[in-house]
Amino acid sequence: MEARDPGAFARFRRGDWSDLPGAESPAEVADRFTAALTALADSLGPGECGVAVSHGAATRTGVVAFLGWPLHVAQDLRALGNCGRVVLEQRSSGAWALAAYNL
């Protein structure tokens, strides 16, 4: 991509995917990921654990959205390593919290 379209590649590296052909916007990723995590969380009984598998960039953006944080915060999180995982825990209030990131 860098050789074919250096400008698009530079935008991609900055996380500006708004006009890249075929790319989802961060808001679209957040909506899709949040819907999936919400459905998974809603299907769990007391004490049960769920597992969602996704690509790192989608996970980073989606987790931020699921937790209700502003989407720009995702850019402040380090990219997930290969096979990295995120742990979310539900508090007694019902709210979700980030318990671990990039394990």
Residue pairs with C-beta under 8 A, 6 or more apart in sequence:
1 8
1 9
1 12
2 9
8 20
11 17
11 19
11 20
12 20
12 23
15 26
15 75
17 23
17 24
17 25
17 26
18 25
24 32
26 61
26 71
26 74
27 71
29 57
29 58
29 61
29 62
30 61
30 62
30 64
30 65
30 71
31 65
32 58
32 62
33 54
33 58
33 59
33 61
33 62
33 63
33 65
33 66
34 62
34 65
34 66
36 52
36 62
37 52
37 62
37 63
37 66
37 88
38 66
40 50
40 52
41 50
41 90
41 96
43 50
44 50
54 62
56 79
56 80
56 81
56 84
57 79
57 80
59 80
59 86
60 74
60 77
60 79
60 80
61 71
61 74
63 86
63 88
63 98
64 70
64 71
64 73
64 74
64 77
65 71
66 88
66 96
67 88
67 96
67 97
67 98
77 101
78 101
78 102
80 86
80 102
81 102
84 102
84 103
85 100
85 102
85 103
86 98
86 100
86 101
86 102
86 103
87 98
87 99
87 100
87 101
87 103
88 96
88 97
88 98
88 99
89 96
89 97
89 99
90 96
90 97
91 97
